[in-house]
Amino acid sequence: MKPVKVLCIGGSDSSGGAGIQADLKAVSACGCYGLSVITAVTAQNTQGVQSIHPVPRKFILAQLDSVLSDIGVDAVKTGMLLTAGAVESVVKKVKEYRLEKLIVDPVMVAKGGHSLMQDGARNILIKKLLPQALVVTPNISEAETLAQMKIRSIAAMKKAAVVIYGMGAKNVLIKGGHLPGSKRSGALDILFDGEHYYEYSSAWVDTKNTHGTGCTYASALAAGIAKGESVFDAAWQAKITVTAAIENAFSLGKGYGSVNVFGKML
Protein backbone atom coordinates (compact mmCIF):
# COMPACT_ATOMS: atom_id res chain seq x y z
CA MET A 1 0.00 0.00 0.00
CA LYS A 2 1.28 3.45 -0.91
CA PRO A 3 0.60 5.93 1.90
CA VAL A 4 -0.44 9.56 1.51
CA LYS A 5 2.53 11.58 2.77
CA VAL A 6 2.52 14.90 4.65
CA LEU A 7 5.74 16.73 5.46
CA CYS A 8 5.58 18.75 8.68
CA ILE A 9 8.20 21.49 9.07
CA GLY A 10 8.54 23.18 12.45
CA GLY A 11 9.86 23.19 15.99
CA SER A 12 10.07 20.31 18.44
CA ASP A 13 7.98 20.67 21.61
CA SER A 14 9.50 18.80 24.57
CA SER A 15 6.06 18.63 26.24
CA GLY A 16 4.67 16.74 23.24
CA GLY A 17 1.63 18.98 22.96
CA ALA A 18 2.36 21.26 20.03
CA GLY A 19 4.92 21.65 17.25
CA ILE A 20 6.16 18.66 15.29
CA GLN A 21 4.81 16.24 17.89
CA ALA A 22 1.26 17.58 17.47
CA ASP A 23 1.68 17.68 13.69
CA LEU A 24 2.64 14.03 13.41
CA LYS A 25 -0.16 12.92 15.73
CA ALA A 26 -2.74 14.84 13.70
CA VAL A 27 -1.45 13.58 10.36
CA SER A 28 -1.51 9.99 11.65
CA ALA A 29 -5.01 10.37 13.10
CA CYS A 30 -6.17 11.58 9.68
CA GLY A 31 -4.84 8.45 8.00
CA CYS A 32 -1.68 9.85 6.45
CA TYR A 33 2.04 9.17 6.84
CA GLY A 34 3.91 12.00 8.52
CA LEU A 35 7.46 13.10 7.79
CA SER A 36 9.29 15.88 9.61
CA VAL A 37 11.91 18.59 9.28
CA ILE A 38 12.96 20.20 12.57
CA THR A 39 13.65 23.94 12.46
CA ALA A 40 14.20 24.51 16.19
CA VAL A 41 14.31 22.57 19.45
CA THR A 42 12.41 24.00 22.39
CA ALA A 43 12.51 23.40 26.13
CA GLN A 44 8.88 23.89 27.10
CA ASN A 45 6.11 22.53 29.26
CA THR A 46 2.51 23.35 30.06
CA GLN A 47 3.56 26.64 31.65
CA GLY A 48 5.45 28.06 28.70
CA VAL A 49 8.64 28.04 26.65
CA GLN A 50 11.82 28.18 28.70
CA SER A 51 14.41 28.05 25.92
CA ILE A 52 14.76 27.73 22.14
CA HIS A 53 17.69 26.34 20.15
CA PRO A 54 17.49 27.14 16.41
CA VAL A 55 18.60 24.51 13.91
CA PRO A 56 21.20 25.95 11.47
CA ARG A 57 19.98 26.70 7.96
CA LYS A 58 22.43 24.23 6.43
CA PHE A 59 20.94 21.38 8.46
CA ILE A 60 17.36 22.42 7.70
CA LEU A 61 18.23 22.28 4.00
CA ALA A 62 19.84 18.86 4.48
CA GLN A 63 16.69 17.50 6.13
CA LEU A 64 14.50 18.87 3.36
CA ASP A 65 16.66 17.36 0.64
CA SER A 66 16.80 14.00 2.41
CA VAL A 67 13.03 13.70 2.53
CA LEU A 68 12.07 15.33 -0.75
CA SER A 69 14.71 13.72 -2.97
CA ASP A 70 13.93 10.19 -1.83
CA ILE A 71 10.39 9.86 -0.47
CA GLY A 72 8.51 12.84 -1.86
CA VAL A 73 5.37 14.33 -0.34
CA ASP A 74 1.70 14.92 -1.16
CA ALA A 75 1.42 18.07 0.96
CA VAL A 76 3.62 20.26 3.17
CA LYS A 77 2.68 22.02 6.40
CA THR A 78 4.94 24.62 8.01
CA GLY A 79 4.77 25.69 11.63
CA MET A 80 7.46 27.39 13.69
CA LEU A 81 10.07 29.07 11.47
CA LEU A 82 12.11 30.96 14.03
CA THR A 83 14.82 32.50 11.87
CA ALA A 84 15.12 34.17 8.49
CA GLY A 85 17.34 31.28 7.44
CA ALA A 86 14.62 28.78 8.28
CA VAL A 87 12.07 30.61 6.15
CA GLU A 88 14.52 31.04 3.28
CA SER A 89 15.30 27.32 3.40
CA VAL A 90 11.65 26.38 3.04
CA VAL A 91 11.08 28.89 0.23
CA LYS A 92 14.10 27.55 -1.66
CA LYS A 93 13.00 23.91 -1.50
CA VAL A 94 9.31 24.60 -2.14
CA LYS A 95 10.34 26.19 -5.42
CA GLU A 96 13.03 23.64 -6.24
CA TYR A 97 10.74 20.64 -5.74
CA ARG A 98 7.66 22.45 -7.09
CA LEU A 99 5.56 21.81 -4.01
CA GLU A 100 2.09 23.17 -4.71
CA LYS A 101 0.11 21.90 -1.71
CA LEU A 102 1.73 24.11 0.92
CA ILE A 103 -0.14 24.97 4.12
CA VAL A 104 1.50 27.75 6.14
CA ASP A 105 0.65 28.09 9.83
CA PRO A 106 2.36 31.42 10.67
CA VAL A 107 3.37 30.53 14.24
CA MET A 108 4.56 33.73 15.87
CA VAL A 109 3.95 33.63 19.64
CA ALA A 110 3.58 30.75 22.10
CA LYS A 111 0.50 30.53 24.33
CA GLY A 112 2.61 31.80 27.22
CA GLY A 113 3.77 34.85 25.26
CA HIS A 114 7.24 33.67 24.17
CA SER A 115 8.16 34.86 20.64
CA LEU A 116 8.52 31.98 18.18
CA MET A 117 9.48 34.05 15.14
CA GLN A 118 12.15 36.73 14.77
CA ASP A 119 11.26 39.99 13.02
CA GLY A 120 13.47 39.22 10.03
CA ALA A 121 11.81 35.84 9.61
CA ARG A 122 8.36 37.41 9.69
CA ASN A 123 9.23 39.81 6.88
CA ILE A 124 10.53 37.01 4.66
CA LEU A 125 7.50 34.85 5.41
CA ILE A 126 5.25 37.67 4.20
CA LYS A 127 7.29 38.53 1.12
CA LYS A 128 8.45 35.11 -0.03
CA LEU A 129 6.61 32.22 1.64
CA LEU A 130 2.98 33.39 1.64
CA PRO A 131 2.97 33.78 -2.17
CA GLN A 132 3.81 30.05 -2.37
CA ALA A 133 1.04 28.99 0.01
CA LEU A 134 -2.14 27.19 -1.00
CA VAL A 135 -3.55 28.03 2.45
CA VAL A 136 -2.36 30.22 5.31
CA THR A 137 -3.94 29.59 8.74
CA PRO A 138 -3.39 32.49 11.18
CA ASN A 139 -5.20 32.80 14.50
CA ILE A 140 -6.61 36.19 15.50
CA SER A 141 -3.36 37.63 16.89
CA GLU A 142 -1.34 36.36 13.92
CA ALA A 143 -3.90 37.78 11.50
CA GLU A 144 -3.68 41.12 13.32
CA THR A 145 0.10 41.10 12.87
CA LEU A 146 -0.06 40.14 9.21
CA ALA A 147 -2.87 42.52 8.27
CA GLN A 148 -1.68 45.32 10.60
CA MET A 149 -5.12 45.86 12.08
CA LYS A 150 -7.19 45.08 15.14
CA ILE A 151 -9.72 42.26 14.86
CA ARG A 152 -12.67 42.46 17.22
CA SER A 153 -15.52 41.22 15.01
CA ILE A 154 -16.39 38.79 12.24
CA ALA A 155 -16.48 41.72 9.82
CA ALA A 156 -12.91 42.59 10.82
CA MET A 157 -11.88 38.94 10.33
CA LYS A 158 -13.20 39.11 6.77
CA LYS A 159 -11.41 42.39 6.12
CA ALA A 160 -8.14 40.97 7.44
CA ALA A 161 -8.57 37.88 5.26
CA VAL A 162 -8.74 40.12 2.18
CA VAL A 163 -5.57 41.94 3.23
CA ILE A 164 -3.68 38.67 3.84
CA TYR A 165 -5.00 37.22 0.58
CA GLY A 166 -3.41 40.21 -1.13
CA MET A 167 -0.02 38.99 0.12
CA GLY A 168 -0.23 36.06 -2.27
CA ALA A 169 -1.74 33.07 -0.47
CA LYS A 170 -4.42 31.36 -2.55
CA ASN A 171 -6.67 30.77 0.47
CA VAL A 172 -6.79 32.42 3.91
CA LEU A 173 -8.26 30.57 6.90
CA ILE A 174 -8.49 32.78 10.00
CA LYS A 175 -9.18 30.88 13.20
CA GLY A 176 -11.57 32.78 15.43
CA GLY A 177 -11.19 31.02 18.76
CA HIS A 178 -9.64 34.13 20.31
CA LEU A 179 -12.24 36.52 18.96
CA PRO A 180 -13.99 38.49 21.75
CA GLY A 181 -17.33 36.91 22.52
CA SER A 182 -16.42 33.43 21.28
CA LYS A 183 -17.20 31.83 24.63
CA ARG A 184 -20.78 32.94 24.19
CA SER A 185 -21.28 32.51 20.44
CA GLY A 186 -18.87 29.64 19.68
CA ALA A 187 -15.61 29.36 17.77
CA LEU A 188 -16.06 30.69 14.24
CA ASP A 189 -13.40 30.41 11.53
CA ILE A 190 -13.42 32.24 8.21
CA LEU A 191 -12.06 30.87 4.92
CA PHE A 192 -11.55 33.30 2.03
CA ASP A 193 -10.58 32.06 -1.43
CA GLY A 194 -10.35 35.41 -3.18
CA GLU A 195 -14.02 35.43 -4.16
CA HIS A 196 -16.13 33.88 -1.43
CA TYR A 197 -16.18 33.62 2.34
CA TYR A 198 -16.95 30.34 4.07
CA GLU A 199 -17.72 30.02 7.78
CA TYR A 200 -16.94 27.06 10.03
CA SER A 201 -18.51 27.15 13.46
CA SER A 202 -18.37 24.94 16.52
CA ALA A 203 -19.67 25.18 20.05
CA TRP A 204 -17.26 26.61 22.61
CA VAL A 205 -15.42 23.96 24.62
CA ASP A 206 -14.86 25.28 28.14
CA THR A 207 -11.32 24.11 28.94
CA LYS A 208 -7.89 25.62 29.46
CA ASN A 209 -6.26 22.55 27.92
CA THR A 210 -5.79 23.83 24.37
CA HIS A 211 -2.04 23.46 23.84
CA GLY A 212 -1.40 22.39 20.25
CA THR A 213 -4.74 23.53 18.83
CA GLY A 214 -3.32 25.54 15.92
CA CYS A 215 -0.75 22.91 14.96
CA THR A 216 -3.38 20.17 15.03
CA TYR A 217 -5.82 22.21 12.93
CA ALA A 218 -3.29 23.08 10.21
CA SER A 219 -1.89 19.54 10.09
CA ALA A 220 -5.35 18.00 9.78
CA LEU A 221 -6.03 20.48 6.99
CA ALA A 222 -2.80 19.47 5.25
CA ALA A 223 -3.74 15.81 5.56
CA GLY A 224 -7.11 16.38 3.92
CA ILE A 225 -5.56 18.34 1.07
CA ALA A 226 -2.87 15.65 0.65
CA LYS A 227 -5.65 13.09 0.22
CA GLY A 228 -7.13 15.15 -2.61
CA GLU A 229 -9.93 16.94 -0.77
CA SER A 230 -10.82 20.50 -1.76
CA VAL A 231 -9.64 23.26 0.57
CA PHE A 232 -13.28 23.86 1.56
CA ASP A 233 -13.90 20.22 2.51
CA ALA A 234 -10.49 19.73 4.13
CA ALA A 235 -11.04 22.82 6.29
CA TRP A 236 -14.42 21.52 7.47
CA GLN A 237 -13.00 18.13 8.37
CA ALA A 238 -10.03 19.80 10.12
CA LYS A 239 -12.48 21.89 12.16
CA ILE A 240 -14.30 18.74 13.26
CA THR A 241 -10.99 17.05 14.11
CA VAL A 242 -9.61 19.88 16.19
CA THR A 243 -12.89 20.42 18.05
CA ALA A 244 -12.94 16.76 19.05
CA ALA A 245 -9.27 17.00 20.06
CA ILE A 246 -10.11 19.90 22.39
CA GLU A 247 -13.08 18.01 23.85
CA ASN A 248 -10.78 15.06 24.63
CA ALA A 249 -7.82 17.16 25.80
CA PHE A 250 -5.40 15.95 28.45
CA SER A 251 -4.98 17.75 31.77
CA LEU A 252 -1.21 17.82 32.18
CA GLY A 253 1.23 19.69 34.41
CA LYS A 254 0.44 22.97 36.13
CA GLY A 255 -0.54 25.01 33.08
CA TYR A 256 -2.24 24.43 29.75
CA GLY A 257 -2.76 20.75 28.94
CA SER A 258 -2.64 19.34 25.41
CA VAL A 259 -5.37 18.57 22.91
CA ASN A 260 -5.85 14.88 22.16
CA VAL A 261 -6.42 14.09 18.52
CA PHE A 262 -6.80 10.35 19.17
CA GLY A 263 -9.82 10.88 21.42
CA LYS A 264 -11.19 7.84 23.19
CA MET A 265 -8.39 5.64 21.85
CA LEU A 266 -6.09 7.05 24.54
C-alpha positions as CSV (number, residue, x, y, z in Angstrom):
1,M,0.0,0.0,0.0
2,K,1.3,3.4,-0.9
3,P,0.6,5.9,1.9
4,V,-0.4,9.6,1.5
5,K,2.5,11.6,2.8
6,V,2.5,14.9,4.6
7,L,5.7,16.7,5.5
8,C,5.6,18.8,8.7
9,I,8.2,21.5,9.1
10,G,8.5,23.2,12.5
11,G,9.9,23.2,16.0
12,S,10.1,20.3,18.4
13,D,8.0,20.7,21.6
14,S,9.5,18.8,24.6
15,S,6.1,18.6,26.2
16,G,4.7,16.7,23.2
17,G,1.6,19.0,23.0
18,A,2.4,21.3,20.0
19,G,4.9,21.7,17.2
20,I,6.2,18.7,15.3
21,Q,4.8,16.2,17.9
22,A,1.3,17.6,17.5
23,D,1.7,17.7,13.7
24,L,2.6,14.0,13.4
25,K,-0.2,12.9,15.7
26,A,-2.7,14.8,13.7
27,V,-1.5,13.6,10.4
28,S,-1.5,10.0,11.7
29,A,-5.0,10.4,13.1
30,C,-6.2,11.6,9.7
31,G,-4.8,8.5,8.0
32,C,-1.7,9.9,6.5
33,Y,2.0,9.2,6.8
34,G,3.9,12.0,8.5
35,L,7.5,13.1,7.8
36,S,9.3,15.9,9.6
37,V,11.9,18.6,9.3
38,I,13.0,20.2,12.6
39,T,13.7,23.9,12.5
40,A,14.2,24.5,16.2
41,V,14.3,22.6,19.4
42,T,12.4,24.0,22.4
43,A,12.5,23.4,26.1
44,Q,8.9,23.9,27.1
45,N,6.1,22.5,29.3
46,T,2.5,23.3,30.1
47,Q,3.6,26.6,31.7
48,G,5.4,28.1,28.7
49,V,8.6,28.0,26.7
50,Q,11.8,28.2,28.7
51,S,14.4,28.1,25.9
52,I,14.8,27.7,22.1
53,H,17.7,26.3,20.2
54,P,17.5,27.1,16.4
55,V,18.6,24.5,13.9
56,P,21.2,25.9,11.5
57,R,20.0,26.7,8.0
58,K,22.4,24.2,6.4
59,F,20.9,21.4,8.5
60,I,17.4,22.4,7.7
61,L,18.2,22.3,4.0
62,A,19.8,18.9,4.5
63,Q,16.7,17.5,6.1
64,L,14.5,18.9,3.4
65,D,16.7,17.4,0.6
66,S,16.8,14.0,2.4
67,V,13.0,13.7,2.5
68,L,12.1,15.3,-0.8
69,S,14.7,13.7,-3.0
70,D,13.9,10.2,-1.8
71,I,10.4,9.9,-0.5
72,G,8.5,12.8,-1.9
73,V,5.4,14.3,-0.3
74,D,1.7,14.9,-1.2
75,A,1.4,18.1,1.0
76,V,3.6,20.3,3.2
77,K,2.7,22.0,6.4
78,T,4.9,24.6,8.0
79,G,4.8,25.7,11.6
80,M,7.5,27.4,13.7
81,L,10.1,29.1,11.5
82,L,12.1,31.0,14.0
83,T,14.8,32.5,11.9
84,A,15.1,34.2,8.5
85,G,17.3,31.3,7.4
86,A,14.6,28.8,8.3
87,V,12.1,30.6,6.1
88,E,14.5,31.0,3.3
89,S,15.3,27.3,3.4
90,V,11.6,26.4,3.0
91,V,11.1,28.9,0.2
92,K,14.1,27.6,-1.7
93,K,13.0,23.9,-1.5
94,V,9.3,24.6,-2.1
95,K,10.3,26.2,-5.4
96,E,13.0,23.6,-6.2
97,Y,10.7,20.6,-5.7
98,R,7.7,22.4,-7.1
99,L,5.6,21.8,-4.0
100,E,2.1,23.2,-4.7
101,K,0.1,21.9,-1.7
102,L,1.7,24.1,0.9
103,I,-0.1,25.0,4.1
104,V,1.5,27.7,6.1
105,D,0.6,28.1,9.8
106,P,2.4,31.4,10.7
107,V,3.4,30.5,14.2
108,M,4.6,33.7,15.9
109,V,4.0,33.6,19.6
110,A,3.6,30.8,22.1
111,K,0.5,30.5,24.3
112,G,2.6,31.8,27.2
113,G,3.8,34.8,25.3
114,H,7.2,33.7,24.2
115,S,8.2,34.9,20.6
116,L,8.5,32.0,18.2
117,M,9.5,34.1,15.1
118,Q,12.2,36.7,14.8
119,D,11.3,40.0,13.0
120,G,13.5,39.2,10.0
121,A,11.8,35.8,9.6
122,R,8.4,37.4,9.7
123,N,9.2,39.8,6.9
124,I,10.5,37.0,4.7
125,L,7.5,34.9,5.4
126,I,5.2,37.7,4.2
127,K,7.3,38.5,1.1
128,K,8.4,35.1,0.0
129,L,6.6,32.2,1.6
130,L,3.0,33.4,1.6
131,P,3.0,33.8,-2.2
132,Q,3.8,30.0,-2.4
133,A,1.0,29.0,0.0
134,L,-2.1,27.2,-1.0
135,V,-3.6,28.0,2.4
136,V,-2.4,30.2,5.3
137,T,-3.9,29.6,8.7
138,P,-3.4,32.5,11.2
139,N,-5.2,32.8,14.5
140,I,-6.6,36.2,15.5
141,S,-3.4,37.6,16.9
142,E,-1.3,36.4,13.9
143,A,-3.9,37.8,11.5
144,E,-3.7,41.1,13.3
145,T,0.1,41.1,12.9
146,L,-0.1,40.1,9.2
147,A,-2.9,42.5,8.3
148,Q,-1.7,45.3,10.6
149,M,-5.1,45.9,12.1
150,K,-7.2,45.1,15.1
151,I,-9.7,42.3,14.9
152,R,-12.7,42.5,17.2
153,S,-15.5,41.2,15.0
154,I,-16.4,38.8,12.2
155,A,-16.5,41.7,9.8
156,A,-12.9,42.6,10.8
157,M,-11.9,38.9,10.3
158,K,-13.2,39.1,6.8
159,K,-11.4,42.4,6.1
160,A,-8.1,41.0,7.4
161,A,-8.6,37.9,5.3
162,V,-8.7,40.1,2.2
163,V,-5.6,41.9,3.2
164,I,-3.7,38.7,3.8
165,Y,-5.0,37.2,0.6
166,G,-3.4,40.2,-1.1
167,M,0.0,39.0,0.1
168,G,-0.2,36.1,-2.3
169,A,-1.7,33.1,-0.5
170,K,-4.4,31.4,-2.5
171,N,-6.7,30.8,0.5
172,V,-6.8,32.4,3.9
173,L,-8.3,30.6,6.9
174,I,-8.5,32.8,10.0
175,K,-9.2,30.9,13.2
176,G,-11.6,32.8,15.4
177,G,-11.2,31.0,18.8
178,H,-9.6,34.1,20.3
179,L,-12.2,36.5,19.0
180,P,-14.0,38.5,21.7
181,G,-17.3,36.9,22.5
182,S,-16.4,33.4,21.3
183,K,-17.2,31.8,24.6
184,R,-20.8,32.9,24.2
185,S,-21.3,32.5,20.4
186,G,-18.9,29.6,19.7
187,A,-15.6,29.4,17.8
188,L,-16.1,30.7,14.2
189,D,-13.4,30.4,11.5
190,I,-13.4,32.2,8.2
191,L,-12.1,30.9,4.9
192,F,-11.6,33.3,2.0
193,D,-10.6,32.1,-1.4
194,G,-10.4,35.4,-3.2
195,E,-14.0,35.4,-4.2
196,H,-16.1,33.9,-1.4
197,Y,-16.2,33.6,2.3
198,Y,-16.9,30.3,4.1
199,E,-17.7,30.0,7.8
200,Y,-16.9,27.1,10.0
201,S,-18.5,27.2,13.5
202,S,-18.4,24.9,16.5
203,A,-19.7,25.2,20.1
204,W,-17.3,26.6,22.6
205,V,-15.4,24.0,24.6
206,D,-14.9,25.3,28.1
207,T,-11.3,24.1,28.9
208,K,-7.9,25.6,29.5
209,N,-6.3,22.5,27.9
210,T,-5.8,23.8,24.4
211,H,-2.0,23.5,23.8
212,G,-1.4,22.4,20.2
213,T,-4.7,23.5,18.8
214,G,-3.3,25.5,15.9
215,C,-0.8,22.9,15.0
216,T,-3.4,20.2,15.0
217,Y,-5.8,22.2,12.9
218,A,-3.3,23.1,10.2
219,S,-1.9,19.5,10.1
220,A,-5.3,18.0,9.8
221,L,-6.0,20.5,7.0
222,A,-2.8,19.5,5.2
223,A,-3.7,15.8,5.6
224,G,-7.1,16.4,3.9
225,I,-5.6,18.3,1.1
226,A,-2.9,15.7,0.6
227,K,-5.7,13.1,0.2
228,G,-7.1,15.1,-2.6
229,E,-9.9,16.9,-0.8
230,S,-10.8,20.5,-1.8
231,V,-9.6,23.3,0.6
232,F,-13.3,23.9,1.6
233,D,-13.9,20.2,2.5
234,A,-10.5,19.7,4.1
235,A,-11.0,22.8,6.3
236,W,-14.4,21.5,7.5
237,Q,-13.0,18.1,8.4
238,A,-10.0,19.8,10.1
239,K,-12.5,21.9,12.2
240,I,-14.3,18.7,13.3
241,T,-11.0,17.0,14.1
242,V,-9.6,19.9,16.2
243,T,-12.9,20.4,18.1
244,A,-12.9,16.8,19.1
245,A,-9.3,17.0,20.1
246,I,-10.1,19.9,22.4
247,E,-13.1,18.0,23.9
248,N,-10.8,15.1,24.6
249,A,-7.8,17.2,25.8
250,F,-5.4,16.0,28.4
251,S,-5.0,17.7,31.8
252,L,-1.2,17.8,32.2
253,G,1.2,19.7,34.4
254,K,0.4,23.0,36.1
255,G,-0.5,25.0,33.1
256,Y,-2.2,24.4,29.8
257,G,-2.8,20.8,28.9
258,S,-2.6,19.3,25.4
259,V,-5.4,18.6,22.9
260,N,-5.8,14.9,22.2
261,V,-6.4,14.1,18.5
262,F,-6.8,10.3,19.2
263,G,-9.8,10.9,21.4
264,K,-11.2,7.8,23.2
265,M,-8.4,5.6,21.8
266,L,-6.1,7.1,24.5
